[in-house]
Amino acid sequence: MVEKVKPNANIKYSSGNDGWDEHYYVGYSCPRCGKNLIENEIACVNCGTFFDWSSRAHIEIRREIVWDN
């Protein structure tokens, strides 16, 4: 049986087309060698690591008030 691991997930920023549709998105990378991945890639072409895509990462935004001391 092949061992599958979750890829690393990081928050990335895109300025979009001409700056009009800027946004944040989830970027994935290989946890063993660091190569950037496209979602649903089966294995890393650099190191051969297989990925577990059974769950997905998403960005949560929390707004809260914090008082300065």
LOTI-336886 format. One record per residue: residue number from 1; residue in one letter; x, y, z of N, C-alpha, C, O in turn. Coordinates in steps of 0.05 Angstrom, whole numbers, m for minus. Last residue first. Layout:
<martors>
  num  residuo    n_c1    n_c2    n_c3   ca_c1   ca_c2   ca_c3    c_c1    c_c2    c_c3    o_c1    o_c2    o_c3
  NUM        A       X       Y       Z       X       Y       Z       X       Y       Z       X       Y       Z
...
</martors>
This chain:
<martors>
  num  residuo    n_c1    n_c2    n_c3   ca_c1   ca_c2   ca_c3    c_c1    c_c2    c_c3    o_c1    o_c2    o_c3
   69        N     m50     955     498     m44     958     527     m30     984     533     m24     990     556
   68        D    m104     958     452     m76     962     458     m72     965     488     m89     976     501
   67        W    m155     910     442    m146     935     455    m116     935     458    m104     915     467
   66        V    m185     883     387    m163     879     406    m155     906     416    m149     924     400
   65        I    m240     852     357    m230     876     368    m208     869     389    m212     852     406
   64        E    m238     811     298    m242     814     327    m230     841     336    m211     851     323
   63        R    m254     768     247    m251     796     254    m256     798     284    m277     789     294
   62        R    m226     717     210    m238     724     236    m233     753     242    m210     762     242
   61        I    m232     676     156    m226     703     164    m241     709     190    m265     705     192
   60        E    m202     618     131    m223     629     149    m214     657     157    m191     661     164
   59        I    m191     581      73    m183     605      89    m207     614     105    m228     619      94
   58        H    m182     510      70    m196     535      62    m187     557      81    m176     552     103
   57        A    m164     445      46    m159     468      62    m175     492      52    m180     494      28
   56        R    m199     382      44    m189     407      31    m184     428      52    m197     430      72
   55        S    m187     311      45    m199     335      56    m186     360      43    m164     357      33
   54        S    m163     275      11    m189     268      22    m203     291      36    m227     291      40
   53        W    m114     276     m15    m132     298     m20    m160     293      m9    m179     304     m19
   52        D     m51     258      m2     m78     251       7     m95     276       4     m92     296      19
   51        F       1     243     m49     m15     261     m33     m42     251     m26     m55     238     m42
   50        F      67     214     m51      38     213     m59      22     229     m39      28     230     m16
   49        T     131     234     m73     112     233     m51      83     232     m62      77     248     m80
   48        G     171     241    m112     154     217    m113     134     214     m90     122     193     m88
   47        C     201     287    m118     210     267     m98     193     242     m97     200     224     m83
   46        N     182     315    m166     209     317    m156     218     294    m138     239     283    m143
   45        V     129     306    m174     147     298    m196     176     300    m187     193     287    m199
   44        C      85     280    m126     105     300    m132     124     290    m153     135     268    m151
   43        A      19     256    m146      46     253    m134      64     276    m142      60     289    m162
   42        I     m31     278    m161     m29     252    m147      m3     249    m133      m2     239    m110
   41        E     m60     341    m152     m37     326    m163     m35     300    m147     m36     300    m122
   40        N    m101     371    m128    m108     344    m138     m85     330    m153     m90     309    m165
   39        E     m74     435    m141     m93     418    m126    m100     393    m142    m103     393    m166
   38        I      m6     436    m156     m32     443    m165     m51     424    m150     m45     401    m147
   37        L      50     457    m116      32     437    m127       7     450    m138       0     472    m130
   36        N     120     470    m108      92     480    m110      75     460    m125      84     447    m145
   35        K     164     432     m68     155     439     m95     126     449     m94     109     437     m81
   34        G     183     413     m19     175     441     m21     165     450     m49     159     473     m52
   33        C     195     360      m5     215     375     m21     208     405     m25     225     420     m33
   32        R     155     345      33     182     333      33     202     350      19     224     354      29
   31        P     106     370      24     118     372      51     147     361      52     161     366      71
   30        C      93     409     m32     101     383     m23     115     386       4     133     402       7
   29        S      40     457     m28      67     450     m34      73     422     m22      59     413      m4
   28        Y     m13     502     m49      m4     477     m38      25     472     m46      34     481     m67
   27        G     m51     559     m30     m30     548     m46     m19     523     m33     m16     522      m9
   26        V    m112     589     m29     m96     569     m16     m76     558     m37     m84     549     m58
   25        Y    m115     661     m38    m123     634     m44    m104     615     m30     m84     622     m19
   24        Y    m140     728     m42    m123     708     m29    m133     681     m37    m157     677     m42
   23        H    m142     777     m96    m154     758     m77    m132     741     m64    m110     739     m73
   22        E    m162     827    m144    m143     816    m125    m157     797    m105    m180     801     m98
   21        D    m183     848    m192    m195     825    m179    m175     811    m160    m172     787    m161
   20        W    m153     891    m210    m182     894    m205    m195     871    m191    m215     874    m178
   19        G    m100     886    m226    m106     895    m199    m135     898    m192    m142     906    m170
   18        D     m96     864    m276     m94     893    m274    m102     903    m247    m109     927    m244
   17        N    m120     807    m249    m116     820    m275    m117     850    m271    m138     861    m264
   16        G     m87     793    m186    m107     790    m206    m100     802    m233     m76     807    m238
   15        S     m52     790    m145     m62     817    m151     m82     816    m174     m94     837    m181
   14        S     m58     740     m97     m56     746    m125     m67     774    m130     m88     781    m120
   13        Y     m27     705     m44     m41     729     m53     m37     732     m83     m15     728     m93
   12        K     m37     647      m1     m23     662     m22     m40     685     m31     m64     686     m26
   11        I     m29     608      55     m45     630      44     m27     645      24      m6     655      31
   10        N     m15     538      46      m7     565      54     m26     585      42     m37     580      20
    9        A      m6     470      62     m25     491      52     m17     518      63     m12     520      87
    8        N      27     410      43      27     435      59       8     455      46       5     455      21
    7        P     m12     350      33       6     371      24       6     394      43     m13     398      58
    6        K     m14     291      72     m27     316      64      m6     335      54      15     338      66
    5        V       8     229      42      10     250      62      m5     275      52      m8     279      28
    4        K       5     158      35      m2     184      25      m1     204      48      m8     198      70
    3        E      39     100      18      34     119      39      28     146      27      43     156      11
    2        V      10      45     m15      25      70     m18      18      88       5      m5      93      11
    1        M      17     m24       0       0       0       0      18      25       0      38      26      14
</martors>
